[in-house]
Structure formats: C-alpha cells, structure tokens
Amino acid sequence: MTDGNRTWCAFLVGAFVLAFASGTSWADGSADNTADSVRRIPKIGVEVSDADRAELTAGLAALHTSIEQLRQSKSPLATELLPDVLIFDRAVDQALRYREFFEPKEVTIGKALLKAGQERADQLLAGEAPWTKQTGRVVRGYISKIDRTVQPIGLLIPASYKLDGGQKHRLDFWFHGRGENLSEVNFLNDRSMNDGQIAPADTIVLHPYGRYCNANKLAGEIDSFEALDAVRKHYRIDNDRIAVRGFSMGGAAVWQFAVHYPDLWFAANPGAGFSETPDFLKVFQSETLAPTWYERKLWQMYDCTGYAANLAHLPTIAYSGEIDKQKQAADIMAVALKREGMDLLHIIGPMTAHKIHPDSAKEIDATLNDWATKGINRSPLPLQFVTYSLRYNGMHWLTVDGLKEHWEEARMSVKPVEGGLAVAAKNVTAFTLRPPKTLPRPVRRVAIDGGSPLEIAGDDSTLSFVHDGKEWKRGEATGLRKRHGLQGPIDDAFLDSFVFVQPGGSCRSDIFEQWSKGEFTRAVTQWRQQMRGDAVVKRDTEVTEADIASSNLVLWGDSKSNAVLAKIIDKLPIRWTEQSVVAGDRSFDGGHHALIAIFPNPLNPEKYVVLNSSFTYREYDYLNNARQVPKLPDWAIVDVKTPANSRYPGKVVAADFFDEQWRLKPATVAK
C-alpha cells in the first residue's frame, strides 16, 4: 500500500465502523403487511448541526472545484478515473442534501470520505492514481448507462495480484444483505473498513452496490453487470472463473443470477434469502396474497423455481441455517430441481439461525475451490434451457429469438444425433444455434420437434430457425415483434438509458394534470431514493434526435400537453383522445382516465416509449424485497379519480400484455 493510500485510509480508521454485515435483514413483521401505513424507506436521518453542515459544505465545495479542474484538464487519466473521485462527492452530497445521515456518527464518516475524495482528486491532478495499484480493500466507481450517475463498487484485491502482468484471477461476486440504511456513505465506509464475509485466496471479490436495497433486481441487476464491466477494464479477470455468491437478500440475488445467466458463472453459492415471491411471503412475512392475474404472471420474471432446469449447466451449492426461516428459499428450489431430475447440494449449518456456520463456510470454500479449477464448460451437450421472457433468452450456444406467448414456460432442448442435432422447442417461434467446436463438424441436419430434418448447406457456425405458423424453416423472425430487450413489461424500460420527458403545456383536464404531475414528481423522487440515481429530465421541446436514438423516452402528460406524445399517439394500439381511452371494444372517459403503457417508440423502434410511469412497484413493496417485482403489464388504464396510493397509481380498470407482435389483445378488466 502506498503512503498516499495509508493517509486516506487513516481518516476512515478514525471513523466509526458500521455493522452493515452481509446478512443484515430488517423488517417490521406483520406491521409491514399494512398498505395504509407504510413506513418510509430509507428513513429520515438525523439533524446535522450548523457547525457540521458548514464543514461538510466547505469540503464539498473544495472537492467540486477539484472535480471541475479534472474535467477541464481533459487528461485521459483524469477522464478514465474521475468516477473513482465522484463516488465520494455524490455519497456525501446526497446524505447532506436529502437528510440521509441516519446516525450522528455517520456525519464523522462523511467528513472522512470527503478527505479521501479530496486526496484522490489531488493525486489525479498530479497525474497519479495510487489506489489503482492497491491490494486489499479498494472502493471505485463507474458511470451508469441507465441515468448517467456515478455508482460505487467495493473490491477486495488479493495480495497475490501482480500489477505488472501475469495470470488472470478468479472473481467472486458477493451480493450484500438487506440494509435499509445502506446509503452510499455507509456502503463506502463498510467496503473500506471490512473485508466482508468471504476472502478466497488468489480471488478478487466484487461487492456491487446494486442500487441500494432491491435484491439486485431491475436497475440493481444491471448495476452488477456494469460493475463487472468496470472491474474488467482495470483488472485481469478470468472469465471462466467468475462465481456469484451472497447471503440473505444477497442470497436471493444469487438465485436469480444463477437461473437467468447460468452460462456466465463457474459456480453459484446462494445463502438464505428467497428464490420466489408467493411462498416466501407466506412463510417469512405471514402475508395474505391477493394478486391480480397479471401480477401472478409477472412473478415469473424473478421466480427462480420455474427456471430450475437451467441449473443443470451450473454447479450450485446452497447454504441455510438449520433454524433460519429463510431456509425456505433452498428448500423450495430443491423441490423444483427434483422435478427436473436433479438434486440440490445444500449445506445446512447445524442449529444455526440467520448466519453462516464457520464449518459450513469451510466446506463451501473447499467445494468452490475444486469447481474453480474446472471453470465453465462453454459447450455443454445435451443442452436444456427454460425461460418466460426474452429478457432472459439463452445460454451458451442457444439463443431464443421469439416466443408464442410471454410469461408462459418456454423450454428448449438440443441433443446430438447422427449427422446433426435434434431440437425440441415448446412455446418458441424462433431460435439461433451456434454449434460448439466439440461437435462433429459440419452440422448437416437439424430436426425440430420430430419433424423432417432441415438440411444445412454451407457454413454451419450460425443456424437460425423460425416457425411460420405451419412449420419450421431456416431464417430469422422479421417485422415488429417482441424480442430481447424490447419485450416489456413497463419496468423493462428502466434497465437501459431513459429520459423523463416533461410536458411543456397543460393537460386536457385539471384532474388528469394533477395526477400526472403527482406521478412525475413521485417517479423522480423514488428513482433517487430507491435506485440511488438521478432521472434525466427534459422538457418536450428539449428532446433531441440523439435522445431518441439512444434512450427510452418516458412521456408524462397527454397529447395536449406533451409535444412528443402528440407525435406518436396515433401510432399506438390503444386510442387515447380528449374524449376517451379505447382498448379494443372497451371505452373509458378521457376526462379522468389515464393510459400507462410501454411500446416500441414509433420514432425509433429500437427503443421504448413509456407513458406516465416509472418502475411499477411502489412504497408498500419496498418493505420486503420479495415484493419488488413488476406490478403492471404492458399497458393499463387508470381512473385517476381514485387517488394513487402505496400499491397502485390509481384504480386500474383495465390492463393486459400486448401480443408478440405488439398488438392489442382483447381488453381484460383488472381483477
């Protein structure tokens, strides 16, 4: 460690160490099942004294000046490493601005973080970056594509890591537990002061922030991949030896990364947590569930039990304490795996509650070390894959390009036969194979669903097939259709770059204008509080061609108030005029009904347009991470005379998914 790093670490050593351990799990039990009295997450912090506020404000001003100097310098090094400075600035600024110092001792930590950030800025202005050569605990940052804010990363770099070249290193993700007070200040402090629950030899440990407290779902899911991409730029990572690990809420994250992306990891190690929504909420939260039909379907986005077949290609070792309620997560996955003809390797800590037994930790580490020597099998055969959405559309050398119906099980298997491959495809209309080199080559025949083999002439490196409604043929699906990254539901728009487009005029009715303004204000506020970013906001007259080309547009208001919405309103499957909102054969009064929807942007069908919505789960759902799943499908009509509440944006009078060609299905009354 360099002298410079010793200096800034010393500031943190003098600060308080907070107990945001990976297994922290806070909840208010049955009180959190009352939607009419929802506590605020995160809670309001403590008052900051005038003297402390003045000191923090002065520190932020000095750091802002240095950051601006770094930007003006246009130094390639400064440009590349500026996020490593910005993480300190944003952490303290947000805590001070929004009253997110939750305990008095955190103010002291904030001061230490500002000194650490200033030291890094001074070093970078001098053309130096000693933290990039540091082993042990390191905090770094990256700029997210989603909302262009800086997001923090925690790293544990092994002493064996050679800065001047050498072997690539294994990397283990460690997903943190639930911490309702895990602000950026507390995350940076914890990652600077504590190694964490794992420290495998010769292994880089990556602690993603995950956009706070959402079990690494939605924006938190993307955060993990962006964090990994950022780490790959600066460290030598062995892509065949990356594992996903975590405990409690972090264990839930591991389950969903394991079943959705089984080809990216050499191993998965979920501990406690949850692996699906309905049974967990009954067992852990004692909640009586009454989902709408579309909410039940949308559980399939993150319910890992339905994807259990994908673990055939991913070595998985689960952990539970014997007397931990969250043992339910592994138990229900074991049942799902048994249905697929597999047994779950499940380590159980004897007479242990919500923590990892030390003997179990040793057994897990030994098993993972053994699996790491083998790495990822990049060309498994036979191959099987299950999905419910084109958001998660393949593994290894199989890609699903089209479904008959989203949110129903789609299942594929590929087996070798003489001269080629035999494919079974359920609820699939298009797919692509990229046969591995281990197959006898070339592949000359592919038989699908027991039909006559399709002859393959020429290059067999990429084989695409489409069902034309009668039979399978060589070729690709064309036209407007649901496809990967453009398949809905509404929440999917917030997994990529987006812009909130604010109306420049008045809405068609006072009641609608009041509702739209309220939902817009709430969306901006909740994006910051829950996803720890700043929504990019522009007026309708400020939207550029570059915005249309690069971002999903979230249009607030109606066609009278929002000029961009006026351009596309006639190109949507649902008619929305001043007089009415018409979905199929159902019509609703336009004076007090609003349309919420997602659709390929008619101005750029490669991106989404969203009407009057941010992510669709609301305040009630913040209280338990298993609730944090999409709550609305592709479109909904809302009676705004009924005020928005902690669960819904108003009275949902109709809602449904569009079909696979983004066309309207028969309107369905919300139940």
SERO-217505 format. One line per 10 residues: number of its first residue (from 1); their letters; for each residue x, y, z of C-alpha. Coordinates in nm, 3 decimals, m for minus. Example, Ala and Ser with C-alpha at 12.3 -4.5 7.8 and 13.67 -1.06 7.14 Angstrom:
<rs>
1> as> 1.230 m0.450 0.780  1.367 m0.106 0.714 .
</rs>
This chain:
<rs>
1> mtdgnrtwca> 0.000 0.000 0.000  0.140 0.343 m0.091  0.182 0.624 0.163  m0.099 0.814 m0.005  m0.338 0.528 0.046  m0.230 0.491 0.409  m0.316 0.857 0.459  m0.673 0.849 0.336  m0.740 0.510 0.494  m0.629 0.657 0.826 .
11> flvgafvlaf> m0.917 0.904 0.811  m1.158 0.613 0.784  m0.988 0.414 1.058  m1.071 0.701 1.290  m1.434 0.688 1.190  m1.693 0.451 1.327  m1.730 0.108 1.169  m2.094 0.039 1.091  m2.244 m0.306 1.117  m2.385 m0.341 0.768 .
21> asgtswadgs> m2.291 m0.708 0.752  m2.396 m0.906 0.451  m2.664 m1.088 0.644  m2.846 m0.784 0.783  m3.221 m0.820 0.737  m3.459 m0.565 0.881  m3.838 m0.580 0.873  m4.129 m0.490 1.094  m4.307 m0.824 1.067  m4.683 m0.809 1.037 .
31> adntadsvrr> m4.677 m0.427 1.056  m4.519 m0.432 0.710  m4.831 m0.603 0.572  m5.048 m0.293 0.619  m5.059 m0.092 0.298  m5.235 0.204 0.463  m4.948 0.281 0.700  m4.621 0.227 0.518  m4.302 0.340 0.686  m4.055 0.539 0.479 .
41> ipkigvevsd> m3.755 0.364 0.324  m3.497 0.493 0.372  m3.598 0.663 0.696  m3.540 1.033 0.758  m3.196 1.084 0.903  m3.073 1.287 1.197  m3.043 1.663 1.209  m2.695 1.785 1.119  m2.563 2.063 1.340  m2.485 2.402 1.188 .
51> adraeltagl> m2.113 2.354 1.252  m2.106 2.009 1.092  m2.315 2.129 0.798  m2.076 2.418 0.740  m1.773 2.185 0.750  m1.934 1.935 0.512  m2.048 2.211 0.277  m1.699 2.360 0.265  m1.549 2.017 0.199  m1.794 1.954 m0.083 .
61> aalhtsieql> m1.722 2.295 m0.236  m1.347 2.228 m0.237  m1.398 1.884 m0.387  m1.633 2.026 m0.652  m1.362 2.274 m0.751  m1.106 1.995 m0.789  m1.350 1.782 m0.988  m1.411 2.071 m1.226  m1.034 2.114 m1.266  m1.005 1.746 m1.352 .
71> rqsksplate> m1.278 1.780 m1.613  m1.117 2.088 m1.763  m0.777 1.920 m1.777  m0.905 1.676 m2.040  m0.635 1.438 m1.925  m0.706 1.082 m2.043  m0.611 0.952 m1.698  m0.841 1.202 m1.526  m1.126 1.121 m1.762  m1.086 0.748 m1.708 .
81> llpdvlifdr> m1.057 0.760 m1.330  m1.286 1.052 m1.243  m1.563 0.815 m1.123  m1.322 0.697 m0.851  m1.337 1.052 m0.713  m1.702 1.126 m0.785  m1.821 0.841 m0.561  m1.710 1.035 m0.252  m1.864 1.361 m0.370  m2.201 1.207 m0.452 .
91> avdqalryre> m2.216 0.998 m0.135  m2.175 1.294 0.099  m2.372 1.538 m0.115  m2.675 1.305 m0.122  m2.661 1.237 0.252  m2.640 1.607 0.335  m2.890 1.726 0.075  m3.158 1.465 0.149  m3.103 1.408 0.521  m2.956 1.061 0.487 .
101> ffepkevtig> m2.707 1.064 0.772  m2.904 0.813 0.975  m2.696 0.831 1.294  m2.473 1.110 1.431  m2.158 0.901 1.383  m2.223 0.893 1.008  m2.151 1.266 0.991  m1.797 1.188 1.106  m1.774 0.924 0.836  m1.894 1.178 0.579 .
111> kallkagqer> m1.612 1.413 0.672  m1.359 1.130 0.634  m1.499 1.039 0.293  m1.464 1.398 0.174  m1.098 1.397 0.279  m1.048 1.067 0.098  m1.212 1.205 m0.216  m1.007 1.526 m0.199  m0.685 1.328 m0.164  m0.771 1.120 m0.469 .
121> adqllageap> m0.857 1.437 m0.664  m0.525 1.597 m0.569  m0.337 1.283 m0.670  m0.518 1.268 m1.002  m0.447 1.635 m1.071  m0.079 1.547 m1.021  m0.110 1.265 m1.274  m0.105 0.991 m1.011  m0.356 0.724 m0.910  m0.204 0.508 m0.634 .
131> wtkqtgrvvr> m0.536 0.343 m0.544  m0.531 0.165 m0.882  m0.222 m0.024 m0.763  m0.359 m0.102 m0.419  m0.430 m0.452 m0.292  m0.672 m0.530 m0.015  m0.986 m0.318 0.020  m1.046 m0.068 m0.262  m1.353 0.142 m0.347  m1.406 0.255 m0.705 .
141> gyiskidrtv> m1.685 0.382 m0.929  m1.836 0.387 m1.275  m2.089 0.599 m1.467  m2.411 0.406 m1.529  m2.566 0.397 m1.874  m2.912 0.399 m1.714  m2.918 0.751 m1.568  m2.558 0.873 m1.608  m2.492 0.885 m1.235  m2.181 0.757 m1.067 .
151> qpigllipas> m2.227 0.430 m0.877  m1.985 0.284 m0.618  m1.809 m0.053 m0.624  m1.633 m0.234 m0.342  m1.335 m0.458 m0.419  m1.107 m0.693 m0.230  m0.787 m0.738 m0.433  m0.568 m1.032 m0.322  m0.209 m0.967 m0.224  m0.106 m1.214 m0.496 .
161> ykldggqkhr> m0.240 m0.984 m0.770  0.052 m0.868 m0.986  0.025 m0.515 m1.123  0.280 m0.566 m1.399  0.104 m0.854 m1.571  0.059 m1.219 m1.504  m0.224 m1.464 m1.470  m0.590 m1.375 m1.477  m0.769 m1.407 m1.147  m1.084 m1.575 m1.031 .
171> ldfwfhgrge> m1.356 m1.328 m0.930  m1.636 m1.387 m0.681  m1.937 m1.157 m0.662  m2.064 m1.102 m0.311  m2.416 m0.959 m0.301  m2.492 m0.774 0.021  m2.783 m0.831 0.254  m3.078 m0.603 0.320  m2.976 m0.276 0.480  m3.238 m0.002 0.478 .
181> nlsevnflnd> m2.974 0.248 0.595  m2.714 0.136 0.341  m2.659 0.478 0.188  m2.361 0.540 m0.035  m2.184 0.685 0.269  m2.231 0.366 0.466  m2.151 0.140 0.170  m1.821 0.317 0.100  m1.728 0.313 0.467  m1.812 m0.055 0.511 .
191> rsmndgqiap> m1.624 m0.155 0.197  m1.322 0.049 0.310  m1.317 m0.089 0.664  m1.422 m0.456 0.632  m1.310 m0.742 0.411  m1.661 m0.883 0.414  m1.779 m1.239 0.467  m1.555 m1.401 0.208  m1.191 m1.363 0.109  m1.089 m1.667 m0.101 .
201> adtivlhpyg> m0.719 m1.699 m0.176  m0.599 m1.550 m0.505  m0.951 m1.425 m0.576  m1.084 m1.076 m0.649  m1.408 m1.020 m0.457  m1.652 m0.775 m0.615  m1.914 m0.613 m0.392  m2.172 m0.438 m0.614  m2.384 m0.169 m0.451  m2.678 m0.296 m0.655 .
211> rycnanklag> m2.864 0.034 m0.646  m2.926 0.002 m0.271  m3.190 m0.235 m0.135  m3.370 m0.420 m0.415  m3.210 m0.767 m0.416  m3.023 m0.670 m0.734  m3.338 m0.664 m0.943  m3.416 m0.430 m1.235  m3.164 m0.141 m1.214  m2.985 m0.337 m0.941 .
221> eidsfealda> m2.945 m0.625 m1.183  m2.786 m0.400 m1.445  m2.566 m0.240 m1.177  m2.398 m0.575 m1.115  m2.307 m0.619 m1.481  m2.191 m0.260 m1.517  m1.977 m0.305 m1.206  m1.823 m0.618 m1.356  m1.752 m0.439 m1.685  m1.584 m0.157 m1.493 .
231> vrkhyridnd> m1.366 m0.402 m1.299  m1.268 m0.583 m1.620  m1.126 m0.256 m1.755  m0.881 m0.228 m1.468  m0.806 m0.583 m1.353  m0.723 m0.914 m1.518  m1.031 m1.131 m1.472  m1.058 m1.496 m1.575  m1.400 m1.505 m1.742  m1.414 m1.883 m1.698 .
241> riavrgfsmg> m1.384 m1.847 m1.321  m1.648 m1.599 m1.203  m1.881 m1.706 m0.922  m2.197 m1.548 m0.780  m2.229 m1.559 m0.402  m2.431 m1.386 m0.131  m2.634 m1.423 0.185  m2.983 m1.314 0.294  m3.104 m1.058 0.040  m2.775 m1.131 m0.136 .
251> gaavwqfavh> m2.867 m1.499 m0.148  m3.185 m1.405 m0.332  m2.974 m1.214 m0.583  m2.758 m1.522 m0.637  m3.059 m1.742 m0.715  m3.185 m1.507 m0.985  m2.841 m1.451 m1.141  m2.785 m1.827 m1.139  m3.103 m1.929 m1.320  m3.118 m1.630 m1.559 .
261> ypdlwfaanp> m2.750 m1.624 m1.659  m2.627 m1.980 m1.597  m2.358 m1.962 m1.865  m2.168 m1.671 m1.705  m2.053 m1.836 m1.383  m1.844 m2.138 m1.286  m2.048 m2.168 m0.966  m2.340 m2.024 m0.769  m2.349 m2.009 m0.389  m2.679 m1.870 m0.257 .
271> gagfsetpdf> m2.722 m1.842 0.118  m3.066 m1.793 0.279  m3.268 m1.517 0.110  m3.564 m1.602 m0.110  m3.597 m1.766 m0.450  m3.956 m1.678 m0.542  m4.231 m1.443 m0.428  m4.558 m1.612 m0.323  m4.446 m1.891 m0.092  m4.172 m1.682 0.068 .
281> lkvfqsetla> m4.413 m1.401 0.157  m4.647 m1.654 0.318  m4.370 m1.825 0.516  m4.148 m1.530 0.607  m4.387 m1.234 0.603  m4.711 m1.416 0.700  m4.876 m1.218 0.424  m5.213 m1.300 0.271  m5.169 m1.255 m0.104  m5.438 m1.145 m0.347 .
291> ptwyerklwq> m5.253 m1.077 m0.674  m5.422 m0.976 m0.996  m5.389 m1.227 m1.279  m5.117 m1.019 m1.445  m4.922 m0.973 m1.121  m4.919 m1.351 m1.084  m4.781 m1.384 m1.437  m4.518 m1.120 m1.368  m4.386 m1.319 m1.074  m4.233 m1.534 m1.349 .
301> mydctgyaan> m3.976 m1.263 m1.413  m3.787 m1.336 m1.092  m3.940 m1.658 m0.951  m3.642 m1.891 m0.984  m3.836 m2.213 m0.933  m3.967 m2.200 m1.289  m3.613 m2.169 m1.427  m3.467 m2.455 m1.222  m3.383 m2.663 m1.532  m3.112 m2.411 m1.622 .
311> lahlptiays> m2.905 m2.516 m1.321  m2.823 m2.841 m1.500  m2.535 m2.646 m1.650  m2.427 m2.452 m1.341  m2.269 m2.614 m1.031  m2.465 m2.477 m0.735  m2.403 m2.509 m0.361  m2.675 m2.359 m0.141  m2.644 m2.276 0.227  m2.905 m2.240 0.504 .
321> geidkqkqaa> m2.902 m2.225 0.879  m3.097 m2.519 1.019  m3.332 m2.295 1.219  m3.341 m2.000 0.978  m3.684 m1.914 0.832  m3.506 m1.828 0.509  m3.409 m2.191 0.466  m3.735 m2.192 0.271  m3.552 m2.049 m0.032  m3.325 m2.350 m0.082 .
331> dimavalkre> m3.594 m2.598 0.021  m3.837 m2.482 m0.247  m3.558 m2.478 m0.506  m3.467 m2.834 m0.408  m3.825 m2.939 m0.486  m3.813 m2.757 m0.821  m3.482 m2.922 m0.909  m3.614 m3.263 m0.810  m3.891 m3.218 m1.069  m3.612 m3.169 m1.325 .
341> gmdllhiigp> m3.432 m3.484 m1.213  m3.161 m3.304 m1.017  m3.053 m3.291 m0.654  m2.953 m2.965 m0.488  m2.624 m2.960 m0.299  m2.749 m2.792 0.020  m2.516 m2.726 0.313  m2.704 m2.675 0.640  m2.546 m2.506 0.942  m2.641 m2.716 1.249 .
351> mtahkihpds> m2.875 m2.537 1.493  m2.788 m2.210 1.320  m3.024 m1.917 1.266  m2.961 m1.635 1.018  m2.585 m1.659 0.976  m2.322 m1.879 0.812  m2.185 m2.154 1.035  m1.800 m2.149 1.028  m1.774 m2.522 0.949  m2.020 m2.478 0.663 .
361> akeidatlnd> m1.815 m2.185 0.530  m1.505 m2.407 0.514  m1.697 m2.680 0.330  m1.837 m2.431 0.082  m1.495 m2.277 0.014  m1.335 m2.617 m0.044  m1.609 m2.713 m0.290  m1.585 m2.384 m0.480  m1.206 m2.411 m0.499  m1.246 m2.753 m0.659 .
371> watkginrsp> m1.502 m2.626 m0.909  m1.286 m2.325 m0.991  m1.009 m2.549 m1.121  m1.252 m2.680 m1.385  m1.401 m2.344 m1.484  m1.703 m2.308 m1.711  m1.799 m2.574 m1.963  m1.859 m2.349 m2.264  m2.010 m2.616 m2.489  m2.247 m2.840 m2.293 .
381> lplqfvtysl> m2.438 m3.103 m2.489  m2.712 m3.206 m2.446  m2.833 m2.854 m2.371  m3.156 m2.754 m2.198  m3.297 m2.409 m2.133  m3.614 m2.261 m1.983  m3.740 m1.903 m1.986  m4.056 m1.699 m1.950  m3.931 m1.381 m2.114  m3.699 m1.279 m2.394 .
391> ryngmhwltv> m3.521 m1.058 m2.142  m3.353 m1.388 m2.044  m3.320 m1.553 m2.381  m3.037 m1.802 m2.396  m2.732 m1.978 m2.267  m2.404 m2.080 m2.420  m2.469 m2.153 m2.787  m2.850 m2.131 m2.785  m3.049 m1.809 m2.825  m3.428 m1.790 m2.817 .
401> dglkehweea> m3.541 m1.517 m3.058  m3.920 m1.541 m3.037  m4.195 m1.677 m2.812  m4.553 m1.780 m2.882  m4.658 m1.613 m2.558  m4.461 m1.431 m2.292  m4.488 m1.531 m1.926  m4.570 m1.891 m2.013  m4.296 m2.154 m1.990  m4.073 m2.172 m2.297 .
411> rmsvkpvegg> m3.849 m2.478 m2.296  m3.582 m2.597 m2.536  m3.354 m2.897 m2.554  m3.079 m2.972 m2.804  m2.933 m3.321 m2.840  m2.677 m3.468 m3.077  m2.795 m3.719 m3.337  m2.614 m3.877 m3.626  m2.528 m3.607 m3.876  m2.661 m3.319 m3.673 .
421> lavaaknvta> m2.889 m3.208 m3.392  m3.235 m3.284 m3.261  m3.421 m2.985 m3.113  m3.740 m2.973 m2.906  m3.899 m2.629 m2.874  m4.202 m2.552 m2.658  m4.362 m2.205 m2.677  m4.080 m2.090 m2.906  m4.121 m1.938 m3.254  m3.761 m1.853 m3.342 .
431> ftlrppktlp> m3.415 m1.951 m3.222  m3.050 m1.949 m3.319  m2.783 m2.215 m3.266  m2.410 m2.156 m3.276  m2.283 m2.515 m3.256  m1.974 m2.562 m3.040  m1.649 m2.680 m3.186  m1.673 m3.002 m2.988  m1.947 m3.127 m3.220  m1.853 m3.338 m3.522 .
441> rpvrrvaidg> m1.847 m3.080 m3.796  m2.007 m2.975 m4.008  m2.369 m2.998 m3.885  m2.568 m3.109 m4.187  m2.913 m3.168 m4.041  m3.133 m3.019 m3.770  m3.459 m3.192 m3.680  m3.705 m2.977 m3.481  m3.995 m3.115 m3.278  m3.971 m3.451 m3.451 .
451> gspleiagdd> m4.020 m3.305 m3.798  m3.826 m3.385 m4.110  m3.462 m3.281 m4.075  m3.372 m2.945 m4.226  m3.063 m2.977 m4.443  m2.778 m2.738 m4.369  m2.572 m2.634 m4.668  m2.257 m2.425 m4.635  m2.147 m2.254 m4.317  m2.297 m2.405 m4.001 .
461> stlsfvhdgk> m2.149 m2.163 m3.747  m2.478 m1.973 m3.706  m2.807 m2.152 m3.764  m3.130 m1.953 m3.731  m3.477 m2.103 m3.750  m3.827 m1.955 m3.748  m4.174 m2.109 m3.728  m4.404 m1.960 m3.991  m4.723 m2.078 m3.821  m4.718 m2.411 m4.002 .
471> ewkrgeatgl> m4.365 m2.545 m3.994  m4.006 m2.470 m3.904  m3.782 m2.310 m4.166  m3.433 m2.166 m4.192  m3.440 m1.790 m4.140  m3.496 m1.514 m3.889  m3.807 m1.351 m3.746  m3.880 m1.012 m3.902  m4.116 m0.719 m3.853  m4.238 m0.550 m3.538 .
481> rkrhglqgpi> m4.227 m0.812 m3.266  m4.122 m0.874 m2.912  m3.753 m0.953 m2.892  m3.469 m0.944 m2.643  m3.454 m0.602 m2.479  m3.778 m0.499 m2.645  m4.030 m0.733 m2.488  m4.178 m0.541 m2.194  m4.322 m0.512 m1.935  m4.320 m0.142 m1.839 .
491> ddafldsfvf> m4.036 m0.191 m1.588  m3.805 m0.317 m1.864  m3.759 0.038 m1.993  m3.561 0.121 m1.680  m3.291 m0.138 m1.739  m3.131 0.089 m2.000  m3.079 0.457 m2.067  m3.400 0.656 m2.023  m3.518 1.017 m2.028  m3.820 1.155 m1.844 .
501> vqpggscrsd> m3.994 1.391 m2.089  m4.193 1.655 m1.903  m4.492 1.833 m2.063  m4.449 2.187 m2.185  m4.821 2.265 m2.177  m5.137 2.199 m1.981  m5.325 1.869 m1.980  m5.679 1.827 m2.108  m5.834 1.826 m1.759  m5.740 1.956 m1.417 .
511> ifeqwskgef> m5.782 1.618 m1.250  m5.554 1.447 m1.503  m5.295 1.724 m1.479  m5.288 1.696 m1.102  m5.245 1.317 m1.126  m4.975 1.333 m1.393  m4.773 1.595 m1.204  m4.803 1.393 m0.886  m4.687 1.070 m1.053  m4.400 1.251 m1.226 .
521> travtqwrqq> m4.281 1.409 m0.902  m4.311 1.076 m0.723  m4.117 0.899 m1.000  m3.826 1.144 m0.982  m3.818 1.123 m0.602  m3.846 0.746 m0.583  m3.584 0.689 m0.852  m3.338 0.876 m0.635  m3.446 0.718 m0.305  m3.483 0.359 m0.425 .
531> mrgdavvkrd> m3.250 0.334 m0.728  m2.995 0.584 m0.597  m2.971 0.781 m0.918  m3.098 1.099 m1.080  m3.355 1.058 m1.354  m3.259 1.253 m1.665  m3.541 1.506 m1.715  m3.608 1.717 m2.024  m3.896 1.931 m2.147  m4.076 1.800 m2.453 .
541> tevteadias> m3.923 2.082 m2.660  m3.571 1.984 m2.548  m3.574 1.623 m2.670  m3.311 1.575 m2.942  m3.258 1.322 m3.217  m2.970 1.187 m3.008  m3.209 1.127 m2.717  m3.449 0.942 m2.946  m3.164 0.732 m3.085  m3.001 0.642 m2.753 .
551> snlvlwgdsk> m3.267 0.633 m2.485  m3.608 0.505 m2.388  m3.844 0.803 m2.367  m4.081 0.824 m2.070  m4.355 1.066 m2.171  m4.554 1.238 m1.898  m4.888 1.410 m1.951  m5.112 1.364 m2.254  m5.109 1.453 m2.624  m5.240 1.801 m2.546 .
561> snavlakiid> m4.963 1.884 m2.300  m4.665 1.685 m2.434  m4.546 1.759 m2.789  m4.350 1.432 m2.819  m4.652 1.230 m2.708  m4.863 1.415 m2.965  m4.629 1.290 m3.240  m4.677 0.923 m3.156  m5.024 0.898 m3.001  m5.192 0.788 m3.326 .
571> klpirwteqs> m4.935 0.511 m3.373  m5.018 0.325 m3.050  m5.252 0.021 m3.038  m5.469 0.195 m2.777  m5.656 0.509 m2.884  m5.633 0.797 m2.639  m5.822 1.115 m2.722  m5.965 1.402 m2.523  m6.299 1.220 m2.517  m6.193 0.862 m2.443 .
581> vvagdrsfdg> m5.937 0.591 m2.392  m6.027 0.295 m2.616  m5.879 m0.053 m2.578  m6.042 m0.298 m2.816  m6.416 m0.284 m2.759  m6.386 m0.109 m2.422  m6.405 0.268 m2.388  m6.331 0.489 m2.087  m6.399 0.857 m2.024  m6.095 1.056 m2.137 .
591> ghhaliaifp> m6.156 1.326 m1.878  m6.046 1.116 m1.583  m5.878 0.804 m1.727  m5.507 0.785 m1.799  m5.310 0.548 m2.020  m4.997 0.385 m1.879  m4.811 0.180 m2.140  m4.486 0.061 m2.294  m4.438 0.023 m2.670  m4.157 0.033 m2.926 .
601> nplnpekyvv> m4.101 0.402 m2.993  m4.260 0.489 m3.330  m3.982 0.748 m3.371  m3.718 0.475 m3.317  m3.848 0.116 m3.288  m3.513 0.006 m3.141  m3.606 0.179 m2.815  m3.912 0.200 m2.592  m4.161 0.474 m2.532  m4.336 0.467 m2.193 .
611> lnssftyrey> m4.642 0.667 m2.096  m4.682 0.805 m1.742  m4.489 0.550 m1.540  m4.158 0.473 m1.376  m4.088 0.127 m1.228  m4.425 m0.010 m1.122  m4.377 m0.147 m0.771  m4.447 0.112 m0.504  m4.390 0.206 m0.140  m4.564 m0.097 0.010 .
621> dylnnarqvp> m4.333 m0.322 m0.190  m4.019 m0.156 m0.057  m4.085 m0.322 0.280  m3.993 m0.672 0.161  m3.759 m0.745 m0.128  m3.967 m1.040 m0.248  m4.242 m0.793 m0.334  m4.015 m0.588 m0.558  m4.132 m0.723 m0.891  m4.325 m0.554 m1.175 .
631> klpdwaivdv> m4.684 m0.476 m1.079  m4.826 m0.370 m1.417  m4.805 m0.549 m1.755  m4.753 m0.376 m2.092  m5.046 m0.137 m2.056  m5.301 m0.022 m1.801  m5.591 0.224 m1.793  m5.621 0.408 m1.464  m5.917 0.600 m1.324  m5.741 0.899 m1.170 .
641> ktpansrypg> m6.045 1.000 m0.963  m5.920 0.730 m0.726  m5.604 0.872 m0.565  m5.273 0.694 m0.608  m5.159 0.500 m0.302  m4.874 0.283 m0.178  m4.966 0.000 m0.414  m5.121 0.141 m0.731  m5.117 0.466 m0.932  m5.498 0.488 m0.908 .
651> kvvaadffde> m5.782 0.250 m0.982  m5.664 0.012 m1.253  m5.979 m0.052 m1.459  m5.814 m0.247 m1.742  m5.468 m0.393 m1.802  m5.302 m0.655 m2.019  m4.997 m0.755 m2.216  m4.963 m0.683 m2.585  m4.924 m0.990 m2.804  m4.592 m1.099 m2.953 .
661> qwrlkpatva> m4.631 m0.852 m3.243  m4.709 m0.566 m3.003  m5.075 m0.576 m3.096  m5.370 m0.534 m2.865  m5.528 m0.845 m2.718  m5.894 m0.842 m2.613  m5.919 m0.593 m2.328  m5.913 m0.752 m1.984  m6.075 m0.595 m1.680  m5.830 m0.570 m1.393 .
671> k> m5.930 m0.803 m1.113 .
</rs>
